[in-house]
Amino acid sequence: MDRLAQFFLLTLLIHICHAAIFRDLLPGLIYVDRSAPFGLMYGPFLYFAYRAIEQKAITAKQVLLHGLPFLIGLIGHFVFISSYSFRMEYRSEYYLVLYSLMGLSWFFYPVGVFIISNNGANRARLERRIYYYSVILILVSSIFMLTLVLNRMMEKGSADAPSSGATIFFIMLLGSLLGYNYLLGRLRKPLRLEMQSFTGDLNVDPFERNLTGLTYAEQQGIKLKIIDYLVEKSYLDTEFSIDKMSKLLNVSKPVIQQFFKLHFNDSFLKVINALRIKEACIYLSDEAFDMNIEELALHCGFNSRASFYRNFNQEMGCSPIEFREKSVMK
């Protein structure tokens, strides 16, 4: 969810910079901004946010499928801005089609997500609030956009784009604030990792056990660093290693190893592999799962199918395929 929020904010930043350049710095090229298909991305963002919150897999196939309208719109955008004759002859039709598609996308994605979503108890309260705010925001935006399109069709007047710059920028600002609020909440909330699956002591608190040779303040700082790092699931990267973790956190390898032994009652490598297997189980339990085993292994941080199978069998007592079959039958 964090990566999705960051990518969403990056997209908004690019959209805002693009609009600022061609609306204010280069007003003679305002059609470059008006004809851009950025609006076709926000519906898919909402859908992917729903899947991330529900811990459902987001595959490359799904990204391509939901991103296809934007890619097609991008091609049309380049044709529109590069061909003067096309722009003059089909200007009204282009804007009408583009903004109609945006309005429909902003309407049907929230409605569709509402239909397929559920109020699972495991959904984080903050994430649920951001999710519903986003749905409401996009629904309101879609109504605004569709109203403008309908008015333009009835008036059949000027060929200008059916949009209000001030309103669109206000909507983008609200979206930015929602994304910022989510990430800020992630930074402020207490950092506690669910460790029940990886330690014999079900009530263990990583802040109650002491690391030797360090002051109390140093211990607390190191523990927070390591827990935060694990919460972000950086171990799902196939290039992840204790050396990279040590360098990034500025914590020595022996201290990291000691932390894992104290708080997980196991070695660094075994705990990391167990966390990866736990992630794989989440994907395998998803009804919409459509990756092959090699893709799943790489997605969960394993460099090979053999390593993934071996660790999965050690952790779960069965193969990934058997686990999938059991999950589907429940």
C-alpha positions as CSV (number, residue, x, y, z in Angstrom):
1,M,0.0,0.0,0.0
2,D,2.9,2.4,0.8
3,R,4.5,1.9,-2.6
4,L,1.1,2.5,-4.3
5,A,0.5,5.7,-2.3
6,Q,4.0,6.9,-3.3
7,F,3.4,6.1,-6.9
8,F,0.0,7.9,-6.8
9,L,1.7,11.0,-5.3
10,L,4.4,10.8,-8.0
11,T,1.8,10.7,-10.7
12,L,0.0,13.7,-9.2
13,L,3.2,15.6,-9.1
14,I,3.9,14.9,-12.7
15,H,0.3,15.8,-13.6
16,I,0.6,19.1,-11.7
17,C,4.0,20.0,-13.1
18,H,2.7,19.2,-16.6
19,A,-0.4,21.4,-16.1
20,A,1.6,24.3,-14.6
21,I,4.1,24.4,-17.5
22,F,1.5,24.4,-20.3
23,R,-1.2,26.4,-18.5
24,D,1.0,29.1,-16.9
25,L,4.5,29.1,-18.3
26,L,3.5,28.3,-21.9
27,P,-0.1,29.5,-22.2
28,G,0.0,29.3,-25.9
29,L,0.4,25.5,-25.6
30,I,-2.5,25.0,-23.1
31,Y,-4.0,22.4,-25.5
32,V,-1.1,20.1,-24.6
33,D,-2.3,20.0,-21.0
34,R,-6.0,19.9,-21.8
35,S,-5.5,16.9,-24.2
36,A,-3.4,14.9,-21.7
37,P,-5.1,11.6,-20.6
38,F,-3.8,11.7,-16.9
39,G,-7.4,11.4,-15.7
40,L,-7.6,7.9,-17.0
41,M,-5.1,6.7,-14.4
42,Y,-7.0,7.7,-11.2
43,G,-9.8,5.1,-11.5
44,P,-7.3,2.2,-11.8
45,F,-5.4,3.7,-8.8
46,L,-8.5,3.4,-6.7
47,Y,-9.0,-0.3,-7.8
48,F,-5.4,-1.1,-7.0
49,A,-5.7,0.7,-3.6
50,Y,-8.6,-1.6,-2.8
51,R,-6.6,-4.7,-3.7
52,A,-3.6,-3.5,-1.7
53,I,-5.8,-2.8,1.4
54,E,-7.4,-6.3,1.1
55,Q,-3.9,-7.8,0.6
56,K,-4.8,-9.1,-2.8
57,A,-2.2,-9.7,-5.5
58,I,-1.6,-7.0,-8.1
59,T,-0.2,-8.7,-11.2
60,A,1.5,-7.2,-14.2
61,K,-1.5,-8.5,-16.3
62,Q,-3.9,-6.5,-14.2
63,V,-1.8,-3.4,-14.4
64,L,-1.6,-3.7,-18.2
65,L,-5.3,-4.3,-18.5
66,H,-6.4,-1.4,-16.4
67,G,-3.7,0.9,-17.8
68,L,-4.6,0.1,-21.4
69,P,-7.1,3.1,-21.7
70,F,-4.4,5.5,-20.5
71,L,-1.8,4.0,-23.0
72,I,-4.3,4.4,-25.8
73,G,-5.1,7.9,-24.7
74,L,-1.4,8.7,-24.6
75,I,-1.1,7.6,-28.2
76,G,-4.1,9.8,-29.1
77,H,-2.5,12.7,-27.1
78,F,0.7,12.5,-29.1
79,V,-1.2,12.5,-32.4
80,F,-3.3,15.4,-31.2
81,I,-0.4,17.7,-30.2
82,S,1.9,16.7,-33.1
83,S,-0.6,17.1,-36.0
84,Y,-1.9,20.6,-36.5
85,S,-4.4,19.6,-39.1
86,F,-5.8,16.8,-36.9
87,R,-6.1,19.2,-34.0
88,M,-8.0,21.8,-36.0
89,E,-10.4,19.3,-37.6
90,Y,-11.2,17.0,-34.7
91,R,-10.6,19.2,-31.7
92,S,-14.1,19.1,-30.4
93,E,-14.6,15.4,-31.0
94,Y,-11.2,14.6,-29.3
95,Y,-12.0,16.6,-26.2
96,L,-15.5,15.1,-26.0
97,V,-14.3,11.5,-26.2
98,L,-11.4,12.0,-23.8
99,Y,-13.4,13.7,-21.1
100,S,-16.3,11.4,-21.5
101,L,-14.0,8.4,-20.9
102,M,-12.5,10.2,-17.9
103,G,-15.9,10.8,-16.4
104,L,-17.1,7.3,-17.0
105,S,-13.8,5.9,-15.6
106,W,-14.2,8.0,-12.5
107,F,-17.8,6.9,-12.1
108,F,-17.6,3.1,-12.8
109,Y,-14.4,2.4,-10.9
110,P,-15.7,3.6,-7.5
111,V,-19.1,1.9,-8.1
112,G,-17.3,-1.3,-9.1
113,V,-15.1,-1.3,-6.1
114,F,-18.0,-0.7,-3.8
115,I,-19.7,-3.7,-5.3
116,I,-16.8,-6.1,-4.9
117,S,-15.4,-4.8,-1.7
118,N,-16.1,-6.1,1.8
119,N,-15.7,-4.7,5.3
120,G,-13.1,-7.2,6.5
121,A,-12.1,-6.9,10.1
122,N,-8.4,-7.0,9.2
123,R,-8.5,-3.8,7.3
124,A,-6.6,-1.0,9.0
125,R,-8.8,1.8,10.2
126,L,-6.7,4.6,8.6
127,E,-6.5,2.7,5.3
128,R,-10.3,2.2,5.3
129,R,-10.9,5.9,5.9
130,I,-8.5,6.9,3.0
131,Y,-10.2,4.3,0.8
132,Y,-13.7,5.7,1.3
133,Y,-12.5,9.3,1.1
134,S,-11.0,8.4,-2.3
135,V,-14.2,6.7,-3.5
136,I,-16.3,9.8,-2.6
137,L,-13.8,12.2,-4.1
138,I,-13.7,10.3,-7.4
139,L,-17.5,9.9,-7.5
140,V,-18.0,13.7,-7.0
141,S,-15.3,14.4,-9.7
142,S,-17.0,12.0,-12.1
143,I,-20.4,13.7,-11.7
144,F,-18.7,17.1,-12.3
145,M,-16.9,15.8,-15.4
146,L,-20.0,14.1,-16.9
147,T,-22.1,17.2,-16.3
148,L,-19.7,19.3,-18.2
149,V,-19.5,16.8,-21.0
150,L,-23.3,16.7,-21.3
151,N,-23.6,20.5,-21.2
152,R,-21.0,20.7,-24.0
153,M,-22.9,18.2,-26.1
154,M,-26.1,20.1,-25.7
155,E,-24.6,23.6,-26.4
156,K,-22.5,22.5,-29.3
157,G,-20.6,25.7,-29.0
158,S,-16.9,26.4,-28.5
159,A,-14.4,23.7,-29.2
160,D,-12.6,24.3,-25.9
161,A,-12.0,21.3,-23.5
162,P,-15.0,20.7,-21.2
163,S,-13.0,21.3,-18.0
164,S,-12.5,23.9,-15.3
165,G,-8.8,24.4,-14.4
166,A,-9.5,25.6,-10.9
167,T,-11.8,22.6,-10.1
168,I,-9.4,20.1,-11.5
169,F,-6.5,21.5,-9.5
170,F,-8.7,21.5,-6.4
171,I,-9.5,17.8,-7.0
172,M,-5.8,17.1,-7.4
173,L,-5.0,19.0,-4.2
174,L,-7.5,16.9,-2.3
175,G,-6.0,13.7,-3.7
176,S,-2.5,14.9,-2.7
177,L,-3.7,15.6,0.8
178,L,-5.3,12.1,1.1
179,G,-2.0,10.5,0.0
180,Y,0.0,12.7,2.3
181,N,-2.3,11.9,5.2
182,Y,-2.0,8.2,4.6
183,L,1.8,8.3,4.5
184,L,2.0,10.6,7.5
185,G,-0.2,8.2,9.5
186,R,2.1,5.3,8.5
187,L,5.1,7.3,10.0
188,R,3.3,8.2,13.2
189,K,1.5,4.9,14.1
190,P,3.2,2.6,16.5
191,L,5.6,0.2,14.8
192,R,4.8,-3.3,15.9
193,L,5.4,-6.4,13.7
194,E,3.1,-9.4,13.9
195,M,5.5,-12.1,15.1
196,Q,3.2,-14.9,16.2
197,S,4.1,-17.1,13.3
198,F,7.8,-16.8,13.9
199,T,8.4,-17.2,17.6
200,G,7.4,-19.6,20.3
201,D,6.6,-16.8,22.7
202,L,3.2,-15.4,21.5
203,N,3.3,-12.4,23.9
204,V,6.9,-11.3,23.0
205,D,7.4,-7.5,22.8
206,P,10.5,-6.5,20.8
207,F,11.0,-3.6,23.2
208,E,11.2,-5.7,26.4
209,R,14.3,-7.6,25.5
210,N,17.7,-5.9,25.6
211,L,20.5,-5.9,23.2
212,T,23.9,-6.3,24.9
213,G,26.6,-3.7,24.9
214,L,24.3,-0.8,24.0
215,T,22.7,2.0,26.0
216,Y,18.9,2.1,26.4
217,A,18.5,4.9,23.9
218,E,20.7,3.2,21.4
219,Q,18.7,0.0,21.8
220,Q,15.4,1.7,21.3
221,G,16.6,3.5,18.2
222,I,18.0,0.3,16.6
223,K,14.8,-1.7,17.4
224,L,12.6,0.9,15.8
225,K,14.8,1.0,12.7
226,I,14.7,-2.8,12.3
227,I,11.0,-3.2,12.9
228,D,10.1,-0.3,10.6
229,Y,12.4,-1.9,7.9
230,L,10.6,-5.2,8.3
231,V,7.1,-3.6,8.2
232,E,8.0,-2.1,4.9
233,K,8.7,-5.6,3.5
234,S,12.0,-4.7,1.9
235,Y,12.8,-8.4,2.2
236,L,10.6,-9.2,-0.8
237,D,13.3,-7.8,-3.0
238,T,15.4,-10.6,-4.5
239,E,18.5,-8.5,-3.9
240,F,17.8,-8.1,-0.2
241,S,20.6,-9.2,2.1
242,I,21.8,-8.6,5.7
243,D,24.7,-6.6,4.2
244,K,22.3,-4.2,2.4
245,M,20.1,-3.9,5.5
246,S,23.1,-3.2,7.7
247,K,24.4,-0.5,5.4
248,L,21.0,1.1,4.9
249,L,20.1,1.2,8.6
250,N,23.7,1.9,9.8
251,V,23.5,-1.0,12.2
252,S,26.2,-3.7,12.4
253,K,25.4,-7.2,11.2
254,P,26.1,-8.8,14.6
255,V,23.6,-6.4,16.3
256,I,21.0,-7.3,13.6
257,Q,21.6,-11.0,14.1
258,Q,21.3,-10.6,17.8
259,F,18.0,-8.8,17.4
260,F,16.5,-11.6,15.4
261,K,17.8,-14.3,17.8
262,L,16.3,-12.4,20.8
263,H,13.0,-11.5,19.4
264,F,12.2,-14.3,16.9
265,N,14.1,-17.1,18.6
266,D,15.7,-18.0,15.2
267,S,18.4,-16.9,12.8
268,F,18.2,-13.9,10.5
269,L,17.9,-16.0,7.3
270,K,15.2,-18.4,8.7
271,V,13.0,-15.4,9.9
272,I,13.3,-13.6,6.5
273,N,12.4,-16.7,4.6
274,A,9.5,-17.3,6.9
275,L,8.2,-13.8,6.3
276,R,8.5,-14.3,2.6
277,I,6.5,-17.6,2.8
278,K,3.9,-15.8,4.8
279,E,3.6,-13.2,2.0
280,A,3.4,-16.1,-0.5
281,C,0.5,-17.6,1.4
282,I,-1.4,-14.3,1.2
283,Y,-1.2,-14.4,-2.6
284,L,-2.0,-18.1,-2.8
285,S,-5.1,-17.6,-0.6
286,D,-6.4,-14.9,-3.0
287,E,-9.2,-16.2,-5.3
288,A,-7.9,-14.0,-8.1
289,F,-4.3,-15.4,-7.9
290,D,-3.1,-15.9,-11.5
291,M,0.7,-16.0,-11.2
292,N,2.8,-19.1,-12.0
293,I,5.1,-20.4,-9.3
294,E,8.3,-18.8,-10.7
295,E,6.6,-15.4,-10.7
296,L,5.4,-15.9,-7.2
297,A,8.8,-17.0,-6.0
298,L,10.5,-13.8,-7.4
299,H,7.6,-11.6,-6.2
300,C,8.2,-12.9,-2.6
301,G,12.0,-12.5,-2.7
302,F,13.3,-16.0,-3.7
303,N,15.8,-16.2,-6.5
304,S,14.8,-19.7,-7.6
305,R,11.8,-22.0,-7.8
306,A,13.8,-24.7,-5.9
307,S,14.6,-22.4,-3.0
308,F,11.0,-21.3,-2.8
309,Y,9.6,-24.9,-2.8
310,R,12.1,-26.0,-0.1
311,N,11.4,-23.1,2.3
312,F,7.6,-23.3,1.7
313,N,7.6,-27.0,2.5
314,Q,9.7,-26.4,5.6
315,E,7.4,-23.6,6.9
316,M,4.0,-24.9,5.8
317,G,4.5,-28.7,5.6
318,C,3.2,-28.8,2.0
319,S,4.0,-27.5,-1.5
320,P,2.6,-24.1,-2.7
321,I,0.3,-25.9,-5.1
322,E,-1.1,-28.1,-2.3
323,F,-1.6,-25.0,-0.2
324,R,-3.4,-23.3,-3.0
325,E,-5.7,-26.2,-3.5
326,K,-6.6,-26.3,0.2
327,S,-7.2,-22.5,0.2
328,V,-9.5,-22.7,-2.8
329,M,-11.5,-25.5,-1.3
330,K,-12.2,-23.6,2.0
